[in-house]
């Protein structure tokens, strides 16, 4: 990958614009299978991300995926594809009730964690 990876921005190849419509409810697919559904999504410039509810049968928690981890979005099938494995996502910083994405320490920990796979 390139050293210009931007965690909180969609890749040019995703071609996502605010006019494209919401993706809440879409299924999320890792490189090795399904991980959950999108519970929340932000398309804000420089703050784009998805919150995935993995359900108790997968990881048992919600995870934040910065928009930079998204490889493509299939609106017809309502699926979002990320280029990470289930294990990589499972080991990400936990989104707890206390941790909010607006918390700069939490946001930085998420960016550093995922950045290790792209830079």
Buried (B, 14 or more C-beta within 10 A) or exposed (E): EEEEBBBBBBBEEBEBEEEEEEBEEBBBBBEEEBBBBBBBBEBEEEBBBBBBBBBEEBBEBBBBBBBBBBBBBEEEEEBBBBBBBBEBBBEBBBBEEEBEBEEEEBBEBBBEBBBEEBE
